[in-house]
Each structure stands twice: as structure tokens, then as C-alpha cells.
């Protein structure tokens, strides 16, 4: 169990400036704003701009720091197949619990298989993740319906909780504790009153999200696996896939989707091995060398995405492949809402059971 500290707002900015001499630091920045919502994105620190605490998750999923959309796999290896330490030492601020929770699945896929992915592990080990409590939420957020709180309790290195004049900073790993001790002049042990204030703030945000979700009448996380299995033959898949343009955006923006494709590219008289993100919504995603394609129809691919998220990972990891971040809803040009798909399955199954 590590300590919880307090840091004043101006000292946090100084602390981040000090980190820039050793680490590549990514900070939240405002991409766009409207009277209703603000969008945040990651930017590289270094311009001495004041630190912005993002109220909710950023546009990009944090997986993009661990698995690039396109990377040359062979560039990371010597001729003797030993991995080269090309990954920058990095600190990323601005994660929310929907991002932190995604590590469980990404680590399961890339580190806990028959053989660990060396590139993923290298980047994971060289990156310190600084999460933060959600102080608000977007209209598409439904994290608490997936039993994910608007603040992390584990899985982070450091976590920031805003107070009136500074932040509580909770330590969640040994490497983060070493970092705090190295710059201990910036931090003071948190007082009980400050920790109590954090608890109150967290509870208020959670209550606001519950009220936001209540009229949506979303099916409980506990029945989602049953819905996608028993609803396998329903016309829900056909109805919702009609506006799908197979762009793959839902997969690419999802913090938990992880499929990739290996390919070759001739460059400088050498064959470079490339790894790039793949999408189960693409026509040839499941096509094999002999030409067979078990997911030839768009309806099948659309349904497969839900089966993987809410059936496969429930069986193999005990958790769904969805954090309720709502990014896929925002990015979809066909206006397909994952929540509405699940609600439609529940409605039709309940009607059939009467």
C-alpha cells in the first residue's frame, strides 16, 4: 500500500517541467469546444503551457501509445533477435478509469499468451501512466453501467484527484513511488480532511452519472453475455448494420480492441515486416489463404464484434471487452450506438419470452 500525497497546482506544473528533461511527457489539451462539451487530445509537453486537468477521457485511446497504428516490427530487432531499446521513457497524463481498465485486456492479449509481445512489453515498461478522477462526463459515457467507476482504484502508476487549490496524488506502483521520492520537495503527505474531500467529490460525480444513465434503461452488464448469445439469430444485427460503412473506426478508437495484421513492404532492397491495426468490420478480416471467409456477410462481422466483446472475453477474462467510454458512438459515421444495439436485443428477447 503506497501513500497519498498533496501537491499545489503551481507546483504540479513545475514538477512536469522537471520531468521533461528525462521523459517524453504527454499532456491533455483542448482540441475543440462547444457550449455543450469539450474535446481533449494528447499533446507533447514542452511549451511551458499551464497544465490542463481534463474532466473526462480524451479522444484517443491510450492503446495507441503501446501499439502504434503502423510500425516496422523489424526495426526493433538486432540480427541476433534481441530487442533494441528504442522506446522513449514516457509519462502520459490524462487517463481515466475507462482507459486504465483497458490494460487488463490489452495485457492479457499481448503479455499473457504463449509468448509475450516484446514490443508491447518494452513500451509498457518504459511508460508511466498518470490517471485522474473524472469530474464530469460526456453524453455518450456509460462506464458505470459496465461497473467501471469514474475514478481508478488500481492499475495506475499515479492518480490525480483535483481539490480546490491543488491535487491529491495517489501512488499505485513501485516505479511511481520512486519518482515521487526523487522529487519529494513538491509533495506533502495528504491530510485526512483532504482524503475525505476527495471521497465526497467522487461520490457526487458517481451520483450524477447514475442519474444520467437511469432514463436510458440500459441492460445490466451481468446479462450482456446472455443477450448476445441468445440473440444470435435475431434481426437486430441486420437492422443496425445497414448504416455501417465498414470504416473500422469503432475498432480503432476502442481502448480494448487489439487485432492487428502483419505485412511486408519492400524498402531499401530489404523486406520490412509491418504491423498495423486491423478491423473485424473489414470484408477480408477473416478471409484465409484458401479463399474461405466465415465472416463474409457484413451482418456476420457486425455480430462478431459484439460476440467477441461480450461473450469471448467474459469466458476467457471474466470481464467484457467494453469500458463504456462511448468513443465508438462518437466516431461512427453511420450513427450506430452500441447501447441501442444492446437495448434492442434485450427488448426483443424479453418480448419473445412472454
C-alpha positions in Angstrom: 0.0 0.0 0.0 1.5 3.3 -1.1 1.0 6.8 0.3 -1.3 9.5 -0.9 0.2 13.0 -1.3 -0.9 16.5 -1.9 0.7 18.9 -4.4 -0.2 22.5 -5.1 -1.4 23.4 -8.6 1.5 25.6 -9.5 4.0 23.1 -8.1 2.5 20.4 -10.3 3.3 22.5 -13.4 6.9 22.9 -12.1 7.1 19.1 -11.4 6.0 18.4 -15.0 8.6 20.8 -16.4 11.3 19.0 -14.4 10.1 15.7 -15.9 10.6 16.9 -19.4 14.4 16.7 -19.1 14.2 12.9 -18.6 10.9 11.8 -20.0 8.8 12.4 -23.1 5.7 13.9 -21.5 2.2 13.8 -23.0 -0.5 16.1 -21.5 -4.2 16.7 -22.1 -5.0 19.7 -24.4 -8.3 21.2 -25.6 -9.0 20.2 -29.2 -12.3 21.7 -29.7 -15.1 23.2 -27.5 -18.8 23.9 -27.8 -21.4 25.2 -25.4 -22.1 21.6 -24.5 -18.9 19.7 -24.5 -15.1 20.0 -24.7 -12.9 17.5 -26.6 -9.4 16.7 -25.3 -6.4 15.3 -27.1 -2.9 14.3 -26.2 -0.1 16.8 -26.9 3.7 16.6 -26.3 4.6 18.9 -23.4 7.5 21.4 -23.7 6.0 24.8 -24.4 5.6 25.7 -20.7 1.8 25.9 -21.1 -0.2 25.5 -17.9 -1.3 22.0 -17.0 -4.9 21.3 -18.0 -6.8 18.8 -16.0 -9.3 17.0 -18.3 -12.7 16.5 -16.8 -13.3 13.2 -18.7 -11.5 10.9 -21.1 -9.6 12.1 -24.1 -10.5 11.4 -27.7 -7.6 8.9 -28.4 -7.4 5.6 -26.6 -4.3 5.0 -24.6 -3.5 1.8 -26.6 -2.1 4.0 -29.4 1.0 4.6 -27.1 1.6 0.8 -26.7 0.6 -0.4 -30.2 1.2 2.1 -32.9 -1.4 2.0 -35.8 1.5 1.3 -38.1 5.0 0.2 -37.1 8.0 -1.5 -38.5 8.5 -4.6 -36.4 11.9 -5.5 -37.8 13.3 -2.1 -36.7 13.2 -3.2 -33.1 15.5 -6.2 -33.5 19.2 -6.8 -34.0 20.4 -9.6 -36.2 20.7 -11.8 -33.1 16.9 -11.3 -32.5 17.5 -9.4 -29.2 15.1 -6.5 -28.8 16.6 -3.0 -29.1 15.6 -0.4 -26.5 14.1 2.2 -28.9 11.1 3.1 -26.8 11.3 6.5 -25.2 10.9 6.9 -21.4 7.4 8.3 -21.4 4.9 9.8 -18.9 1.3 10.1 -20.0 -1.1 12.3 -18.1 -4.9 12.4 -18.5 -6.0 8.7 -18.5 -9.4 8.0 -16.9 -10.6 4.7 -15.4 -12.1 3.6 -18.7 -8.5 3.7 -20.1 -6.9 2.2 -17.0 -9.4 -0.7 -17.1 -8.5 -1.5 -20.7 -4.9 -2.5 -19.6 -6.4 -5.7 -18.1 -7.5 -6.9 -21.5 -4.5 -5.5 -23.5 -2.1 -7.1 -21.1 -4.0 -10.4 -21.3 -3.7 -10.4 -25.1 -0.1 -9.2 -25.5 1.7 -10.4 -22.3 -0.1 -13.5 -21.1 -0.3 -15.6 -24.2 2.0 -18.5 -25.2 4.6 -15.8 -25.8 4.7 -12.2 -24.7 4.8 -9.4 -27.3 8.3 -7.9 -26.9 7.4 -4.5 -28.4 4.3 -4.1 -26.2 6.2 -5.1 -23.1 9.0 -2.7 -23.9 6.6 0.3 -24.2 4.6 -0.8 -21.2 7.7 -0.9 -19.0 9.0 2.4 -20.3 5.8 4.3 -19.7 4.4 5.8 -16.5 0.6 6.3 -16.6 -0.9 9.2 -14.6 -4.6 8.9 -14.4 -7.2 11.2 -12.9 -10.6 11.2 -11.4 -13.5 12.1 -13.8 -15.1 15.4 -12.6 -17.7 15.3 -15.3 -18.7 13.0 -18.2 -19.8 13.1 -21.9 -23.3 12.3 -23.1 -22.0 9.0 -24.6 -20.3 7.8 -21.4 -21.9 4.7 -19.8 -18.9 3.4 -17.7 -20.9 2.8 -14.6 -23.3 0.6 -16.5 -20.2 -1.6 -17.1 -19.4 -1.5 -13.4 -16.4 0.9 -14.0 -16.2 3.7 -11.5 -15.4 7.3 -12.7 -12.1 7.0 -10.8 -9.5 4.3 -10.7 -8.7 2.3 -7.6 -5.9 0.2 -9.2 -3.9 -0.3 -12.4 -2.4 3.2 -12.5 1.1 4.5 -11.6 -0.1 7.8 -10.3 -3.6 9.2 -10.0 -4.6 12.8 -9.7 -7.7 13.9 -7.8 -8.4 17.7 -8.0 -9.1 19.7 -4.9 -9.8 23.4 -4.7 -6.2 24.6 -4.8 -4.2 21.5 -5.8 -4.4 17.8 -6.3 -4.2 14.6 -4.3 -1.8 12.3 -6.0 -2.1 8.6 -5.1 0.8 6.3 -5.8 -0.1 2.9 -7.4 3.2 1.3 -8.3 6.8 1.0 -7.1 8.3 2.9 -10.0 5.9 5.8 -9.4 6.8 5.8 -5.7 10.5 6.1 -6.7 9.6 9.0 -8.9 7.8 10.8 -6.0 10.7 10.2 -3.7 13.1 11.6 -6.3 11.1 14.9 -6.4 9.8 14.8 -2.8 10.2 18.5 -2.4 7.0 19.0 -4.4 4.8 16.7 -2.3 3.3 16.6 1.2 1.5 13.7 2.8 -2.2 14.1 2.3 -4.3 15.1 5.3 -7.4 13.1 6.4 -9.6 16.1 5.6 -8.2 16.2 2.0 -8.9 12.4 1.6 -12.4 12.9 2.9 -12.9 15.8 0.5 -11.8 13.5 -2.4 -14.3 10.9 -1.3 -17.2 13.4 -1.3 -16.3 14.7 -4.7 -16.1 11.2 -6.1 -19.5 10.2 -4.7 -21.1 13.3 -6.2 -19.8 12.6 -9.7 -20.9 8.9 -9.4 -24.4 10.0 -8.4 -24.6 12.4 -11.4 -23.6 9.6 -13.8 -26.2 7.3 -12.3 -28.9 9.9 -12.8 -27.7 10.4 -16.4 -27.9 6.6 -17.1 -31.2 5.9 -15.3 -33.6 7.1 -18.1 -31.5 5.3 -20.7 -32.7 1.9 -19.3 -29.5 0.1 -20.4 -29.3 -3.7 -19.8 -27.2 -4.7 -16.9 -23.6 -5.8 -17.5 -24.5 -9.2 -15.9 -26.9 -10.1 -18.7 -24.9 -8.9 -21.8 -23.3 -12.3 -22.5 -26.8 -13.9 -22.4 -28.1 -11.2 -24.7 -25.6 -11.7 -27.5 -25.7 -15.5 -27.3 -29.4 -15.9 -27.2 -29.9 -13.1 -29.6 -27.6 -14.7 -32.2 -30.4 -15.2 -34.8 -32.3 -12.0 -34.1 -32.8 -9.4 -36.9 -31.0 -6.8 -34.7 -27.7 -7.4 -36.5 -29.2 -6.9 -39.9 -31.1 -3.8 -38.9 -28.2 -2.0 -37.3 -25.5 -3.0 -39.9 -27.4 -1.2 -42.7 -25.7 2.1 -41.9 -22.3 0.6 -41.2 -19.7 1.8 -43.9 -17.1 -0.7 -42.7 -14.6 2.1 -41.9 -13.2 0.3 -38.8 -13.5 3.4 -36.7 -15.3 1.6 -33.9 -12.4 -0.8 -33.6 -9.6 1.7 -33.9 -11.0 4.1 -31.3 -11.9 1.4 -28.8 -9.4 1.1 -25.9 -9.9 -2.6 -25.8 -9.9 -3.7 -29.5 -6.5 -5.1 -30.4 -6.5 -7.0 -33.7 -3.5 -6.4 -36.0 -2.3 -7.5 -39.4 1.3 -8.4 -40.3 2.5 -7.5 -43.7 5.7 -7.0 -45.8 7.0 -3.9 -47.5 10.0 -3.8 -49.9 12.2 -0.9 -48.8 15.9 -0.2 -49.5 16.3 -3.7 -51.0 15.0 -5.3 -47.8 11.7 -6.7 -46.8 10.4 -4.8 -43.8 7.9 -6.5 -41.6 5.0 -4.2 -40.7 2.4 -4.4 -38.1 -0.8 -2.4 -38.5 -4.2 -2.2 -36.8 -6.9 -4.4 -38.3 -10.7 -4.3 -38.0 -13.2 -7.1 -37.7 -15.5 -4.9 -39.8 -13.4 -5.2 -42.9 -14.6 -7.5 -45.6 -11.4 -9.6 -45.7 -10.8 -9.7 -41.9 -11.5 -13.4 -41.5 -10.5 -14.5 -45.1 -8.0 -17.3 -45.1 -5.4 -18.3 -47.7 -7.7 -20.8 -49.5 -10.2 -18.0 -50.0 -12.8 -19.1 -47.5 -14.4 -16.4 -45.4 -16.5 -17.4 -42.3 -17.5 -13.7 -41.9 -18.3 -12.8 -45.5 -21.5 -11.0 -44.8 -21.5 -7.6 -43.1 -24.1 -8.8 -40.7 -21.8 -11.6 -39.5 -18.9 -9.2 -39.0 -21.1 -6.7 -37.1 -22.4 -9.5 -34.8 -18.9 -10.9 -34.4 -17.7 -7.6 -32.8 -20.4 -8.0 -30.1 -19.7 -11.7 -29.5 -16.0 -11.0 -29.0 -16.7 -8.2 -26.6 -19.5 -9.6 -24.5 -19.1 -13.4 -24.9 -15.5 -14.4 -25.6 -13.9 -12.1 -23.1 -16.5 -12.9 -20.4 -15.5 -16.6 -20.8 -11.7 -16.0 -21.0 -11.1 -13.0 -18.8 -14.2 -12.6 -16.7 -14.9 -9.1 -18.0 -16.5 -7.7 -21.1 -14.3 -6.1 -23.8 -16.0 -2.7 -23.3 -15.3 0.0 -20.8 -18.4 2.2 -21.6 -16.2 5.1 -22.8 -18.6 5.8 -25.7 -15.8 6.6 -28.2 -17.2 4.2 -30.8 -20.6 6.0 -30.6 -18.9 9.3 -31.3 -16.7 8.1 -34.2 -19.3 6.2 -36.1 -20.3 7.9 -39.4 -23.3 5.6 -39.6 -24.6 6.8 -36.2 -24.6 3.3 -34.8 -24.9 3.3 -31.0 -23.7 0.3 -29.2 -26.1 1.0 -26.3 -29.0 0.9 -28.7 -27.9 -2.4 -30.1 -27.8 -4.0 -26.7 -31.2 -2.4 -25.7 -32.7 -3.8 -28.9 -31.5 -7.3 -28.2 -32.9 -7.1 -24.6 -36.3 -5.8 -25.9 -36.7 -8.5 -28.5 -35.6 -11.3 -26.2 -38.0 -10.1 -23.4 -40.8 -9.9 -25.9 -40.1 -13.5 -27.1 -40.1 -14.8 -23.6 -43.6 -13.5 -22.8 
